[in-house]
Amino acid sequence: MRLFTIRGGVHPEDRKALSAGRPIEVLPIPKLLHIPLQQHIGAIANPLVQRRQYVAKGERIAHAQGAVSAPIHAPTSGRIVGLGLYPANHPSGLSVRTITLQPDGKDRWHKRIEGVADPFALEPAEIAQRVADAGVVGLGGATFPSAVKLGLGKRYALSTLVINGSECEPYLTCDDQLMREQAEAIVDGARLMARALGVERILFGIEGNKPEALAAVQQATAAFDGVEVVRLPMRYPMGSEKHLVQTLTGKETPARGLTADIGVVVHNPATAFAVYEALRFGQPLVSRVISVTGGAISAPKNLRVLIGTKIEDLVEHCSRFREEPARLIAGGPMMGQPIPELRVPVMKGTNGILALTAAETGRREPAPCIRCGSCVQACPCGLLPLAMAAQVRAGDLDAAVSSGLMDCIGCGSCAYVCPAHLPLVQCFNHAKGELAARGRAKQKQTETKRLAEHRAQRLEAQKRAKREAMAKRKREADLKKQAEAAADSEGAAASTPAAAVEEVETC
Amino acid sequence: MLAPTLVASPHAHAPVSIERTMRLVMLALLPATLLGLWQFGWPAIVLFAVTLGAALLFEALALLLAGKPLKPSLLDGSALLTGWLLALTLPPWAPWWIGVVGAFVAIIVGKQVFGGLGQNLFNPAMVARVVLLVSFPLEMTQWVGPQPLFFAQTPGLGDALTISLDGLSAPWDAMSGASILGQVDLALQQGSDLGAAMPTLFPPLGALFGGIPGSLGETSALLLLLGGLFLLRKGVIDWVIPVAVLLGVAVPASLLHLLDPTRFAGPLLHLLAGATLLTAFFIATDPVTSPVSRLGQAVFGAGIGLLIYLIRTFGAYPEGAAFAILLMNAATPMVDHYLKPRIFGRDRRGQALPVAGDAAGERKR
């Protein structure tokens, strides 16, 4: 298949050999699970259970709130021992609402968990509904509720489903290993997703540094028409949805738009696997595959881990640290986030735990920008990172926006190649956060103004109503008086009452 | 256990730094520099050392005055490289104070006044060279033929100090003369047929390997080219600017040479002689003063090449590289403003691309 080139990008050392090819091990059930209620993009899930309640594996413990949200299920059987705040797997280290589960070790599935004999006989909407009920979110790290994306066929003219097996982040091998071991299940899940979307064509994009995964998926798709496996060139950020679609189709997603605008929906292979489990076995998303790797980890591994397991337990299982890590990251090194402390839990979107040595991070003190333009050459979005950074530093956020700040995908290619080691991504994230705060402040202001005007109108209306009521009462009183006067002086001039009414009306 | 570190991604970095860039550029300049120092002997060595030392001294002075710490800036190699490049463009036997004044102009006026590394609009070494050329035309145009070290008739260290302190005097001034480009200019002014005069004036092999009169580091085209290719290989410079500069020189030179070979020298002279190669690979590629986008760099490089040729051929000076660089440096902000890359998902004017099958092109979700 003919591939198209994308602009920019970098070639970081992939360092995948640390954990590549290591079979997925199932992590033993830990003593406690801390299951955050906010593991997805969208509204926080609402807890359904109470303390001391016994739950079976796969039982729903929190339900979705709103259109973009996802339910959460018990990762194993056991007793709910806590329902409160627990540190989040987020750089801030702030606490989020978390359900704490004490496993009973039996790992007993809920009795109502059962699969569909022939899921391909289901209506597309029914497939999406089952995916929604299983709490499946994008497992590549974005954690967008998958069912919402499966419903895009209703609003967009779609032609292709792309399975994003590029795994372009260095170090990570979880998708690679899953594709090697579960290729048939992933293909089955992908075909179900294609049915939900109403598309005939499925493209598997896999970077060339994963020959085993390519071969496995190739073999698993051989029997199906309309499914194609594409060997992608190795380049970061090949896994960026819009850039992947451009590589495969040559079509460019319009700014601020979705790939669905050009007829393509992209899903991750681990998501396809979760869809397969949800449809074939009725099993909700309660575990995922994670690469625990990096130069500071003693024994890098690919683990299948229950959601809510403490990161400490994963590190323990990988024989702890070879040396004190300089940095502990959730996700890949290019876009991952620092882990605030080891007791935070694994979430649905956690695809890697990296313990990096100081040498691996390559950190140096920032120096002045020498305008070399490396960032411009590296930017896959055609931006001028150095100019934007200067504008942000000068506090001119509007100029940065007109330079394309909002088109930045935060991939970090610019900061990766910067010889001055400038923290460009941090600079842009700061600006985006500041703009979001300003937007919220502005919205609050307009809302306050609207409410104030509304109140003034309401008060005015009340006053008017009062005045009218008073006038009405006065009129009635006058009429009554006149009627009495008229009754007193029968035969007096008939024009007087009319004049009196007129007088009342004009005041 | 770990202290919480609030660091932004990426958590990996390409093995690059400003120091590495400067180091590699100096490494690439080393062969041509060593050849120059050997060819022109002790006076050149004295001038080179004085210029580099003065550059470091002025950098330190400026940093002290600005209240900035000495350590990272002084050691990043940028001041050293500026001094180095300046020294390579000086006449090899120029007196010591030429190097000092040049270093002052380059570091203080050309760079630190603008705010230091990364802030200057003009290439500091070229600012210094132009100031020197305009202010001290005599000292800046006295070229000597190669007087390699370790030969009987070449000046020793003592003689070198005399040359450096007092300027060229008997018997050494007998060795001075014009550079090749100057000689070509002279021949044209005297009405010679360039086609006939060329073989004696311009030995291409000499220009390739060195051994011709010229600036300290500009005599061997081959070594400069090798240095440039090394930088390309190492990814320190991009190919766009060097190729554009060389084409900017070669294309007009070829055209006019074809039209009238008696009046216009061919492209080989313009490519190999003078500062063309040093400019193309080492000076025009200065990141600070060149545009950031590929297209901008192409325009910038081609402009420099064309200006070099025009100044050499039609201007008053036999060599125009420094002027060409400064003129295009001045154009860089404008080039950067107009020649930006196209943003993903947008057209050249910054409007979002239309959605197929949506005539209005503005779909609201």
Interface residues (C-beta under 8 A of the other chain):
Chain A: R7 V10 P12 E13 P91 G93 A157 P170 K242 H243 E252 T253 P254 A255 R256 G257 L258 D261 I262 G263 E324 P325 R327 L328 I329 P333 M334 M335 G336 Q337 P338 P340 E341 L342 L354 L356 E360 T361 G362 R363 R364 E365 A367 P368 C369 I370 R371 C372 G373 S374 V376 Q377 C379 P380 C381 G382 L383 L384 L386 A387 S402 G404 D407 G410 G412 A415 Y416 V417 C418 P419 A420 H421 P423 V425 Q426 N429
Chain B: M1 L2 P4 T5 L6 V7 A8 S9 P10 H11 A12 H13 A14 P15 V16 S17 I18 R20 T21 P72 D76 G116 L117 G118 Q119 D238 P287 V288 T289 S290 P291 V292 S293 R294 Q297 D336 K340 P341 R342 I343 F344 G345 R346 G350 A352 L353 P354 V355 A356 G357 R363 R365
